[in-house]
Each structure stands twice: as structure tokens, then as C-alpha cells.
């Protein structure tokens, strides 16, 4: 049977099987696949990427139906909470906080994050991975830790819990008639970096106006799920350290971090900080925040805080005791966990249900107002130790093309949204538009729901890795501003990315051979069937 099948594979032309395949379709027909994706009207390049993939998979005999949904609602809930998809067009943004290798490996695929709101949206489980997670954490020497991170990448390459596509170069822009940005800090997140936001100055009366197509999904630190939500919450709430553009922690609310031993870290709190309601920020607030977010299982911080055994305040010092050594704790926990006012949250009833649209924070900006689906207004706090140069007004647009037109006309001064690839060349000719290119450390992928068929079949996932037309997507959809990838730690994150893992070529014959070897078959109509 295997020999006959291998011979008949050569009879496939443009994905249509010849009649002899009817005799080989011995198992159940693979059911229709629901591909959750972004709406074409707002995110044309994400939608088209999923469309290119779907067309290719149809040539393998799969019935793929695209399911575009508005972002963030209801798409985020379907993606992160309800897991209502077979495949989701995953776009994980780049950020200095994500240069530590844990986010794109452990946070996305650890069993602890297979919960509503967790990063393991596809329900991937691997005993081998679970054994490697604590091993890499206890290695503080970077070279030794990198060797284990390489093992994790090879494991993920074999298991294929997601069909990796590309890491993009994001082009953002500033209208120099309206906004001044001196001393731009090159960063994976471009002008979105807090180090650049702090430096922006308005050249016209009023705030710096920034355009984006993404509204805030939640202002509640206990329930938010996306990096975009964290970035805006971090304008309102301080953190102990903030990753610099190079990913290395820089002191923020902490004036010093002392590593006492492998499982004990102390932070010395900066003096003179206040919350926006005038109350002082104390070490007790810091300790409370870490305990509270861990106890309430805040999904975004779940992996970062899993190792935290105890946190205590003493004067202006906060001592963190870890259950096991963790090389990523400073970057992932101290660099992301938000400092909450204890006097606000401690007695709050049903805190997970709080809208928190009038947040009390100690950050560089205060939230002036949020008009859902329209705009977000931030007021600079001149007394902050990192006082911004301007107020901020984030304006939400329905489509990237409309946003780009607003930037060119001067309606807004900064595009936080990457410019649509098709108009980058045109914008480059405009003398008052400053283009800023940032190689993202994030990536695009087709993320599989492995909890059920068909993606519970490892062979199918492995086959589909050869059926993603990465080069065509990069050229036709992304305007050439991307690189194909084979590991979630992309080449721009050079120290941690394994250069020996090769990107799969686009090869449908190879994909069919893998499926055939695993016992899949095709019927007379070219539809794929499960092994008998």
C-alpha cells in the first residue's frame, strides 16, 4: 500500500488527485478547518497571509474556511480565552521585553499557560519541554543557558505547534511638521518604545497625536492579554525595571537591583514616587503587587511569576525569594509586573471584573479619558522621575490606509501602526514624513489548536510546515520587508536564535509524502482522509 501510494503521489496536479486515489481513502474525511484571522478591511496583509496559506493547504486536500473577526473584540477572546479556532493567524509583536528567550518559547508552550487567557493558546503539551524549562532557568551563565534554549527550539521545530511564517520589518512614520523626536532609540518596537515616547514633542498646540488601529481591550492588570494592552498600562503604572532597546534591564522604579544568590533578589525602591491620587509609592505596594498578581493568576504574568515563592518589604527594599533559580526573573518579572496601589486594590470586590477606566498609577502619564473605539488621552506627569515631554492622544482608525492618509495630511503626528507595505515607497518621497524601520523580534505564524483533530496529528503539522508559501507571502503581501523563519526566536534576536535550524522550503510533494507515510490518504475528489 505504501509503495502504491508513493507512486500515485506523482499523479497530483495542482492539488487535484487522479481517480486511483479513491481506492486509498480508507479513513474518515478530515473535517473542515476553521482558520481564525484578521478582518481584511483593517488588517489586509494579515488577512492575505492567511488566505495564501489556506489556498496552499487546499491543494493538499484540506477544506479550509477563513473566519475573519474584528480585532481586538471578539478575536482576542476567541484566540486567548475561548480557544474557538482550529488555526489562528497569530501575530506576536516585537518588544525589548520579549528579547529574553522565555516569551516566545516557554510562555507560549508551557503547560501552566494552557488556561483561558494564557499564552499556550493551542494547548501544546510536551514532557520533554517541561523538563527543559527549569533547566534553562537555573543557568545564569548565558552560554550555558543558550545551549538549553537551542534544545527547546529543536524540540519545537520537530513538534510544529505552529506554522512559522516570517518576522517583519515594521515601517512607522512621523510627520515632522507636527512632532519632533530627537535622539531616536533603535528598538524592536520602533516608535512605540517608551524610550521614544518619552522624547516626543508636539510642534503644534496640544498633545502629540498618535494613530493606531488597535484599541485597548482591557485596563485591568488582572485580565489583559496582549502586549498592546501592557504597553498602554505601562504608561500609567510603573515597573521596577524597564528593558532598554537592547533588551537589557534599565533601572526604573528601582534605583538598584541586587542579586543576593541564585534564589534571592532585592530591589531598592526609588524615593519620592507618588501615585496619581497623591499617595506615596512604598515597598509594601511593590510587594503587594507581585503577591496579588500571582494569587489572582493574572494571565499575562502567570509564567513570569511561577517561580516566585515569597516577596517581602523592608523599608525601601523588596526581597524576592524564588522557589528555583531563574535567569529570566529580572527581565520577565521585574521588567513587566506593574506596581499597583495597595490602598486601591486590596479591598476591591470582584477585582477581575473591574473596568479600571479611572486607574490610579504612578507612571509617567495618567489616563485622562478613554472613548472606546475612538481615542485615548494621556496627561504627562511633570513630577515623574522620567517626565515625558508631551501629553499623548491616541486616535483609533478603522484601517491602516485611512491612518496613513491622516498622517500625510497632518491630522495626526505619529503612526504607531506599521505603514502598509504597498505605500512605503511613496511615503519615502514625502519631505515631511520621517520613516523609521524596525526589525521586529516578533513573528507571524499559523497557530494550531492541538487539543483536537486534525492538528492533534503531529504528522499533519509537520507536513503543513512544507506547505506555507513564505517567499510568496513576503514578496506579494509584505512588500519584501520580512524574513522567513524556522524558530520562534527569530534571527534578529541573534544570541538566542539557533542558526542551524533551516526554514522549510515550499514543497507540496514533500508535504504529501509525510502525510502518506503517516497513513493519510485522498479520495477521488482530492480530499484528505485520516489514517484508517
C-alpha positions as MATLAB code, in Angstrom:
seq = 'XXXXXXXXXXXXXXXXXXXXXXXXXXXXXXXXXXXXXXXXXXXXXXXXXXXXXXXXXXXXXXXXXXXXXXXXXXXXXXXXXXXXXXXXXXXXXXXXXXXXXXXXXXXXXXXXXXXXXXXXXXXXXXXXXXXXXXXXXXXXXXXXXXXXXXXXXXXXXXXXXXXXXXXXXXXXXXXXXXXXXXXXXXXXXXXXXXXXXXXXXXXXXXXXXXXXXXXXXXXXXXXXXXXXXXXXXXXXXXXXXXXXXXXXXXXXXXXXXXXXXXXXXXXXXXXXXXXXXXXXXXXXXXXXXXXXXXXXXXXXXXXXXXXXXXXXXXXXXXXXXXXXXXXXXXXXXXXXXXXXXXXXXXXXXXXXXXXXXXXXXXXXXXXXXXXXXXXXXXXXXXXXXXXXXXXXXXXXXXXXXXXXXXXXXXXXXXXXXXXXXXXXXXXXXXXXXXXXXXXXXXXXXXXXXXXXXXXXXXXXXXXXXXXXXXXXXXXXXXXXXXXXXXXXXXXXXXXXXXXXXXXXXXXXXXXXXXXXXXXXXXXXXXXXXXXX';
ca = [
       0.000    0.000    0.000;
       2.774    2.454    0.914;
       4.645    1.796   -2.367;
       1.494    2.212   -4.430;
       0.648    5.421   -2.592;
       4.082    6.878   -3.155;
       3.778    6.198   -6.893;
       0.322    7.725   -7.061;
       1.502   10.921   -5.361;
       3.202   11.853   -8.594;
      -0.249   11.955  -10.184;
      -1.241   15.018   -8.209;
      -1.581   18.053  -10.426;
      -2.434   21.412   -8.821;
      -3.808   19.620   -5.804;
      -6.366   17.502   -7.732;
      -5.936   13.767   -7.185;
      -6.327   11.235  -10.012;
      -9.123    8.690   -9.740;
      -6.996    5.797   -8.336;
      -6.816    7.752   -5.054;
     -10.451    6.829   -4.414;
      -9.326    3.328   -3.517;
      -6.901    4.687   -0.929;
      -9.301    6.855    1.068;
      -9.735    4.373    3.883;
     -10.190    6.651    6.924;
     -12.593    9.439    7.805;
     -12.517   12.592    5.747;
     -10.644   15.383    7.509;
     -13.253   17.864    8.654;
     -13.468   21.479    7.565;
     -10.794   23.644    9.209;
     -11.813   26.977   10.723;
      -8.982   29.495   10.265;
      -9.487   32.442   12.641;
      -7.988   35.541   11.061;
      -7.977   39.319   10.995;
     -10.543   41.395    9.053;
      -9.393   42.382    5.571;
     -10.767   45.912    5.959;
      -8.426   46.713    8.889;
      -5.533   44.287    8.503;
      -5.262   43.475    4.819;
      -1.753   41.982    4.989;
      -2.625   39.655    7.882;
      -5.794   38.538    6.126;
      -3.993   37.991    2.821;
      -1.274   35.989    4.570;
      -3.873   33.610    5.979;
      -5.545   33.469    2.549;
      -2.284   32.448    0.845;
      -1.808   29.694    3.420;
      -5.393   28.486    3.099;
      -5.101   28.274   -0.684;
      -1.944   26.201   -0.375;
      -3.456   23.827    2.172;
      -6.471   23.308   -0.061;
      -4.061   21.892   -2.629;
      -3.238   19.222   -0.063;
      -6.891   18.235    0.111;
      -7.916   20.248    3.176;
     -11.149   22.221    3.279;
     -10.035   25.493    4.912;
     -12.535   28.214    5.707;
     -11.299   31.648    6.739;
     -13.081   33.154    9.710;
     -12.191   36.879    9.886;
     -13.219   38.548   13.140;
     -12.807   42.125   14.381;
      -9.703   42.772   16.495;
      -9.477   43.052   19.451;
     -13.073   42.068   20.140;
     -14.193   39.340   19.671;
     -10.966   37.983   18.114;
      -8.852   38.212   21.280;
     -11.437   36.291   23.324;
     -11.783   33.610   20.626;
      -7.990   33.344   20.446;
      -6.826   33.566   24.073;
      -9.847   32.709   26.220;
     -12.333   30.503   24.389;
      -9.796   28.854   22.027;
     -12.513   28.914   19.407;
     -10.406   28.071   16.350;
      -8.651   25.236   14.567;
      -5.929   27.589   13.322;
      -5.398   31.237   14.215;
      -3.382   33.810   12.277;
      -1.058   34.660   15.144;
       0.841   37.955   15.109;
       3.047   38.363   18.189;
       4.558   41.832   18.316;
       8.217   42.515   18.913;
       9.367   44.237   22.075;
      12.510   44.559   24.194;
      10.599   42.735   26.960;
      10.467   39.766   24.579;
      14.170   39.572   23.778;
      14.612   37.209   26.711;
      14.033   33.757   25.148;
      11.294   32.746   27.585;
       8.423   34.623   25.972;
       8.442   33.025   22.530;
       9.243   29.553   23.887;
       8.180   28.919   27.476;
       5.339   31.440   27.759;
       3.778   30.219   24.536;
       4.076   26.459   25.059;
       4.401   25.641   28.783;
       1.616   23.542   30.263;
       0.967   26.112   33.001;
      -0.186   28.548   30.332;
      -2.768   26.180   28.867;
      -5.543   28.097   30.599;
      -8.023   30.741   29.459;
      -6.020   33.908   28.894;
      -2.681   32.083   28.864;
      -0.128   32.190   26.075;
      -0.381   28.468   25.289;
      -3.471   29.068   23.190;
      -3.087   25.846   21.209;
      -2.919   23.531   24.220;
       0.547   22.161   23.410;
       1.994   19.713   25.957;
       5.428   18.099   25.982;
       7.109   16.335   28.896;
      10.474   16.986   27.270;
       9.772   20.725   27.164;
       8.571   20.762   30.776;
      11.905   19.216   31.804;
      13.918   21.800   29.861;
      12.062   24.830   31.256;
      13.532   24.744   34.800;
      16.877   23.605   33.413;
      17.349   26.764   31.338;
      16.075   28.979   34.156;
      18.675   27.840   36.650;
      21.547   28.630   34.278;
      22.652   32.208   34.896;
      25.668   31.863   32.596;
      24.339   32.949   29.161;
      26.311   30.458   27.058;
      25.138   27.517   29.156;
      21.546   28.749   29.090;
      21.691   29.241   25.331;
      22.569   25.562   24.812;
      19.311   24.557   26.522;
      17.329   27.214   24.636;
      18.692   25.663   21.423;
      17.348   22.278   22.587;
      13.927   23.850   23.120;
      13.961   25.333   19.616;
      14.837   21.942   18.090;
      12.027   20.307   20.060;
       9.514   22.901   18.841;
      10.812   22.505   15.284;
      10.089   18.791   15.468;
       6.678   19.152   17.126;
       5.484   22.073   14.949;
       2.890   23.529   17.347;
       2.701   26.494   14.963;
       3.410   27.009   11.292;
       6.042   29.738   11.412;
       5.912   32.292    8.602;
       8.046   35.410    8.921;
       9.486   38.156   11.069;
       8.666   41.543    9.613;
      10.407   44.867    9.295;
       7.899   47.408   10.584;
       7.985   50.844    8.983;
       6.464   53.537   11.164;
       6.397   57.243   10.420;
       6.422   60.707   11.950;
       5.020   63.864   10.394;
       7.882   66.262   11.157;
       5.614   69.300   10.738;
       3.740   68.182   13.851;
       6.095   66.118   16.023;
       9.736   66.319   16.977;
      11.671   63.220   18.076;
      15.327   63.828   18.836;
      17.749   61.046   19.622;
      15.591   58.185   18.328;
      16.384   54.948   20.165;
      16.527   51.967   17.736;
      14.289   49.303   19.209;
      12.344   46.199   18.061;
       9.115   48.113   18.688;
      10.229   51.277   16.885;
       8.467   54.495   17.871;
       6.221   52.538   20.253;
       9.175   52.096   22.618;
       8.694   54.003   25.856;
      12.197   55.398   25.381;
      10.968   57.111   22.201;
       7.525   58.049   23.515;
       9.158   59.935   26.382;
      11.178   62.028   23.896;
       8.323   63.077   21.603;
       7.442   66.791   21.498;
       4.444   68.418   19.856;
       5.279   71.182   17.365;
       1.662   72.378   17.362;
      -0.664   73.330   20.163;
      -1.994   70.368   22.096;
      -0.838   66.796   22.609;
       1.172   64.560   20.350;
      -1.439   62.776   18.255;
      -0.655   59.142   17.548;
      -2.601   56.881   15.208;
      -3.235   53.167   15.680;
      -5.813   50.631   14.549;
      -5.815   48.802   17.895;
      -7.997   49.956   20.756;
      -7.399   48.965   24.370;
      -9.061   45.646   25.142;
      -8.746   45.904   28.935;
      -7.406   48.372   31.508;
      -7.478   45.719   34.233;
      -3.983   44.401   35.096;
      -5.561   41.134   36.259;
      -7.140   40.148   32.972;
      -5.466   41.861   29.985;
      -3.820   39.539   27.435;
      -1.922   41.459   24.752;
       1.355   43.369   24.528;
      -0.517   46.397   23.199;
      -2.597   46.474   26.386;
       0.551   46.128   28.518;
       2.315   48.960   26.684;
      -0.504   51.391   27.437;
      -0.940   50.165   31.010;
       2.809   50.707   31.484;
       2.316   54.374   30.620;
       0.082   54.583   33.719;
       1.787   52.107   36.060;
       5.494   51.946   36.850;
       7.684   48.839   36.815;
      10.824   48.173   38.838;
      12.963   47.951   35.719;
      12.193   48.631   32.070;
      14.000   46.795   29.283;
      16.131   49.105   27.184;
      16.023   48.902   23.386;
      18.735   46.231   23.599;
      16.629   44.127   25.974;
      18.908   44.703   28.956;
      17.063   45.909   32.069;
      17.416   49.590   32.956;
      16.557   50.904   36.392;
      13.111   52.496   36.620;
      11.154   52.477   39.886;
      14.089   50.580   41.395;
      17.284   52.533   41.838;
      19.228   49.305   42.286;
      18.765   45.539   41.875;
      20.942   43.241   43.995;
      21.239   39.533   43.210;
      21.915   38.103   46.668;
      22.147   34.495   45.476;
      20.592   32.189   42.877;
      17.155   32.353   44.517;
      17.180   35.745   46.243;
      16.892   39.138   44.567;
      16.492   42.503   46.263;
      15.192   45.732   44.749;
      15.921   49.109   46.338;
      12.974   51.409   45.624;
      13.484   54.912   44.248;
      12.479   57.620   46.730;
       9.831   60.283   46.250;
       7.428   58.465   43.914;
       3.697   59.087   44.218;
       0.551   57.632   42.753;
      -1.716   59.868   40.712;
      -4.010   60.302   43.751;
      -1.107   61.777   45.738;
      -0.395   58.718   47.903;
       3.276   57.692   48.195;
       4.583   54.577   46.443;
       6.061   52.240   49.044;
       7.924   48.951   49.061;
       4.719   47.469   50.530;
       2.884   48.480   47.330;
       5.517   46.685   45.275;
       5.410   43.512   47.364;
       1.612   43.573   47.323;
       1.540   43.892   43.524;
       3.657   40.790   42.976;
       1.730   38.716   45.527;
      -1.631   39.936   44.254;
      -0.982   39.311   40.561;
       0.357   35.832   41.361;
      -2.519   34.913   43.705;
      -5.127   36.153   41.228;
      -3.360   34.256   38.405;
      -3.199   37.296   36.146;
      -2.736   35.562   32.775;
      -0.100   37.844   31.266;
       2.194   37.444   34.289;
       1.500   33.778   35.075;
       4.718   32.375   33.621;
       6.868   35.240   34.890;
       5.671   34.708   38.468;
       5.519   30.921   38.586;
       8.884   30.729   40.379;
       8.095   33.407   42.960;
       7.886   31.746   46.383;
       7.823   34.817   48.623;
       8.084   38.598   48.440;
       8.612   40.857   51.444;
       9.056   44.583   52.001;
      11.512   46.065   54.486;
      11.866   49.841   54.497;
      12.599   50.838   50.916;
      13.769   47.326   49.943;
      11.776   44.492   48.411;
      13.154   40.956   48.702;
      12.075   38.291   46.197;
      12.621   34.644   47.116;
      12.373   32.167   44.261;
      11.416   28.513   44.502;
      14.173   27.722   41.995;
      16.860   29.766   40.268;
      15.509   31.806   37.375;
      17.792   33.568   34.919;
      14.788   35.307   33.357;
      13.181   36.648   36.550;
      14.636   40.155   36.401;
      13.704   40.707   32.751;
      10.364   38.877   32.688;
       9.008   39.650   36.167;
      10.665   42.812   37.440;
      10.618   44.190   33.887;
       6.904   43.612   33.267;
       4.912   43.409   36.516;
       3.012   46.638   37.146;
       3.204   48.404   40.522;
      -0.358   48.698   41.815;
      -1.577   50.920   44.669;
      -2.346   48.579   47.543;
      -4.880   51.010   49.011;
      -6.974   50.775   45.820;
      -6.853   47.055   45.011;
      -6.623   45.337   48.409;
     -10.272   45.821   49.378;
     -11.742   45.769   45.884;
     -14.613   43.318   45.453;
     -14.547   41.134   42.326;
     -11.315   42.766   41.055;
     -11.208   40.602   37.915;
     -14.447   42.269   36.826;
     -13.223   45.836   37.385;
     -13.171   48.017   34.259;
     -10.452   50.199   35.850;
     -11.120   53.047   33.419;
     -10.065   55.591   36.060;
      -6.795   53.916   37.062;
      -4.601   55.155   39.901;
      -0.980   54.633   38.939;
       2.467   56.096   39.469;
       3.548   56.052   35.834;
       4.857   58.785   33.586;
       1.334   59.532   32.286;
      -2.157   59.461   33.771;
      -5.200   58.290   31.840;
      -7.291   61.405   31.225;
     -10.094   59.593   29.399;
     -10.876   56.635   27.146;
     -13.528   56.904   24.479;
     -13.861   53.297   23.476;
     -13.240   52.711   19.797;
     -12.261   56.366   19.279;
      -9.358   57.769   21.296;
      -7.279   57.519   24.459;
      -5.961   60.649   26.178;
      -2.880   60.563   28.421;
      -1.699   63.502   30.550;
       2.006   63.797   31.286;
       3.050   63.775   34.938;
       5.659   66.519   35.172;
       6.692   65.351   38.646;
       7.617   61.861   37.435;
      11.312   60.931   37.574;
      11.122   60.180   33.828;
       8.822   63.084   32.984;
       7.592   62.915   29.363;
       7.875   65.937   27.125;
       4.249   65.862   25.951;
       0.695   64.745   26.570;
      -0.455   61.956   24.268;
      -3.662   61.406   22.325;
      -4.013   58.011   20.669;
      -6.560   58.057   17.870;
      -8.052   54.778   16.679;
      -8.578   54.350   12.930;
     -10.632   51.709   11.203;
      -7.990   50.829    8.631;
      -4.247   51.257    8.167;
      -4.818   53.037    4.856;
      -7.043   55.666    6.483;
      -4.471   56.136    9.237;
      -1.712   56.644    6.665;
      -3.765   59.318    4.918;
      -4.300   61.088    8.263;
      -0.553   61.079    8.881;
       0.207   62.554    5.488;
      -2.411   65.289    5.880;
      -1.159   66.211    9.366;
      -4.309   65.126   11.183;
      -2.002   63.029   13.363;
       1.722   63.333   14.004;
       2.860   59.747   14.530;
       1.836   56.376   13.152;
       2.239   53.649   15.765;
       0.693   51.332   13.191;
       3.209   49.969   10.683;
       2.740   51.620    7.302;
       1.090   49.359    4.737;
       3.936   47.850    2.646;
       2.409   48.998   -0.639;
       2.762   52.699    0.232;
       6.137   52.712    1.995;
       7.970   53.718   -1.191;
       5.509   56.564   -1.792;
       5.882   57.869    1.765;
       9.671   57.808    1.428;
       9.403   60.618   -1.161;
       7.478   62.960    1.164;
       9.882   65.524    2.716;
       7.825   65.988    5.883;
       7.435   62.267    6.625;
      10.223   60.610    8.571;
      10.185   56.838    8.104;
      11.520   54.644   10.888;
      12.227   50.990   10.154;
      12.389   48.462   12.977;
      13.280   44.793   12.571;
      10.808   43.080   14.835;
      11.791   40.269   17.171;
       8.172   39.158   16.929;
       6.723   36.906   14.269;
       3.714   35.766   12.286;
       2.564   32.160   12.407;
      -0.380   29.853   11.859;
      -1.019   28.683   15.426;
      -2.686   25.276   15.721;
      -5.272   24.127   18.256;
      -3.710   20.807   19.197;
      -6.431   19.800   21.636;
      -8.403   18.033   18.922;
      -8.212   16.773   15.360;
      -6.898   17.430   12.841;
      -3.978   19.263   14.491;
      -3.543   16.705   17.245;
      -1.824   14.699   14.461;
       1.866   15.605   14.614;
       2.466   14.343   11.058;
      -0.123   16.762    9.693;
       1.556   19.667   11.464;
       4.934   18.563   10.130;
       3.567   18.275    6.605;
       1.990   21.722    6.698;
       5.362   23.280    7.533;
       6.292   22.480    3.909;
       3.007   23.933    2.609;
       3.395   27.554    3.735;
       4.383   29.776    0.777;
       6.639   32.031    2.858;
       8.567   33.556   -0.033;
       5.390   34.468   -1.928;
       3.827   35.968    1.199;
       6.923   38.043    1.884;
       7.148   39.275   -1.701;
       3.463   39.726   -2.601;
       1.883   40.641    0.731;
       4.642   42.083    2.915;
       6.432   44.030    0.191;
       9.699   42.187    0.758;
      10.039   43.669    4.264;
      10.290   40.387    6.167;
      12.448   37.308    6.580;
      11.242   33.691    6.629;
      11.737   31.915    9.949;
      12.032   28.354   11.258;
      12.156   29.079   15.000;
      10.077   31.415   17.193;
      13.326   33.060   18.305;
      13.969   34.982   15.112;
      17.380   35.837   13.595;
      17.300   39.453   14.816;
      17.443   38.021   18.349;
      20.821   36.694   17.280;
      22.259   35.396   20.555;
      19.293   33.129   21.299;
      18.192   32.117   17.785;
      19.526   28.733   16.620;
      21.082   29.382   13.178;
      21.287   25.667   12.349;
      17.522   25.217   12.118;
      16.635   25.675    8.469;
      13.453   27.173    7.099;
      11.346   24.584    5.291;
      11.119   25.222    1.563;
       7.730   25.390   -0.094;
       7.368   21.781   -1.246;
       3.900   20.253   -1.580;
       5.348   16.934   -2.758;
       7.334   16.713    0.483;
       4.185   17.530    2.444;
       2.227   14.793    0.649;
       4.966   12.265    1.270;
       4.893   12.982    5.027;
       1.112   12.580    5.081;
       1.300    9.357    3.080;
       3.916    7.870    5.384;
       1.662    8.644    8.361;
      -1.257    6.805    6.731;
      -3.307    9.726    5.446;
      -4.980    9.209    2.079;
      -7.038   11.006   -0.568;
     -10.370   10.310   -2.223;
     -11.370   10.778   -5.846;
     -12.095   14.464   -5.229;
      -8.659   15.056   -3.755;
      -9.972   15.446   -0.192;
      -7.663   14.334    2.590;
      -8.686   11.442    4.858;
      -7.352   10.364    8.244;
      -5.374    7.160    8.667;
      -7.698    4.179    8.945;
];
